[in-house]
Amino acid sequence: MEIVRKSAPEVAGHLGRAGLSFADAVGRTWGVMERSFEQGREEAARAREERERRERDDRERDARAHRESPEGADEASRPGESG
């Protein structure tokens, strides 16, 4: 029983340090995952904004090309007719 009395505090100390190390590792891992998710959300938002800008630019370019083309002007002057 004497070995238990002498070893118990040492074992408890090791377990305590191991627990603290584990808690620190979990906290760091959580932080990394949180930053990674946030970065993913930011990248998705940037990609969505860029896609929306391109689509808007495409619609504006198509509308401008339609107004400027002879066929577009002809079609606009004769609604309902198809050639």
C-alpha positions in Angstrom: 0.0 0.0 0.0 2.9 2.3 0.5 3.7 2.4 -3.2 0.1 3.6 -3.9 0.5 6.4 -1.3 3.8 7.5 -2.8 2.7 7.1 -6.5 -0.8 8.4 -6.3 0.2 12.1 -6.2 2.6 11.6 -9.1 0.0 9.8 -11.2 -2.6 12.4 -10.4 -0.1 15.1 -11.5 0.5 13.3 -14.8 -3.2 12.9 -15.3 -3.8 16.5 -14.5 -1.2 17.7 -17.0 -2.5 15.3 -19.6 -6.0 16.6 -19.1 -4.8 20.2 -19.5 -2.9 19.3 -22.6 -5.9 17.6 -24.0 -8.2 20.6 -23.2 -5.6 22.9 -24.9 -5.5 20.7 -28.0 -9.3 20.6 -28.2 -9.4 24.4 -27.9 -6.8 24.9 -30.6 -8.5 22.5 -32.9 -11.8 24.2 -32.4 -10.2 27.5 -33.2 -8.7 26.2 -36.4 -12.0 24.7 -37.5 -13.9 27.9 -36.7 -11.4 30.0 -38.7 -11.6 27.5 -41.6 -15.5 27.6 -41.6 -15.4 31.4 -41.5 -12.9 31.5 -44.4 -15.1 29.2 -46.4 -18.2 31.4 -45.8 -16.2 34.5 -46.8 -14.9 32.8 -50.0 -18.5 31.6 -50.9 -19.8 35.1 -50.4 -17.1 36.5 -52.6 -17.7 33.9 -55.3 -21.5 34.6 -55.1 -20.9 38.3 -55.5 -18.6 37.8 -58.4 -21.0 35.5 -60.1 -23.9 38.0 -59.6 -21.7 40.8 -61.0 -20.8 38.8 -64.1 -24.5 37.8 -64.6 -25.5 41.5 -64.3 -22.8 42.6 -66.7 -23.8 39.9 -69.1 -27.5 40.9 -69.0 -26.5 44.6 -69.5 -24.2 43.7 -72.4 -26.9 41.5 -74.0 -29.5 44.3 -73.6 -27.1 46.9 -75.1 -26.2 44.6 -78.0 -29.9 43.9 -78.7 -30.7 47.7 -78.7 -27.7 48.4 -81.0 -28.3 45.6 -83.5 -30.3 46.2 -86.6 -32.3 43.1 -85.9 -33.0 44.2 -82.4 -34.3 47.5 -83.6 -36.4 45.8 -86.3 -37.9 43.4 -83.8 -38.7 46.2 -81.3 -40.5 48.2 -84.0 -42.7 45.2 -85.0 -43.8 43.3 -81.9 -45.7 40.1 -82.5 -44.2 39.4 -85.9 -41.7 36.6 -86.3 -39.5 36.0 -89.2 
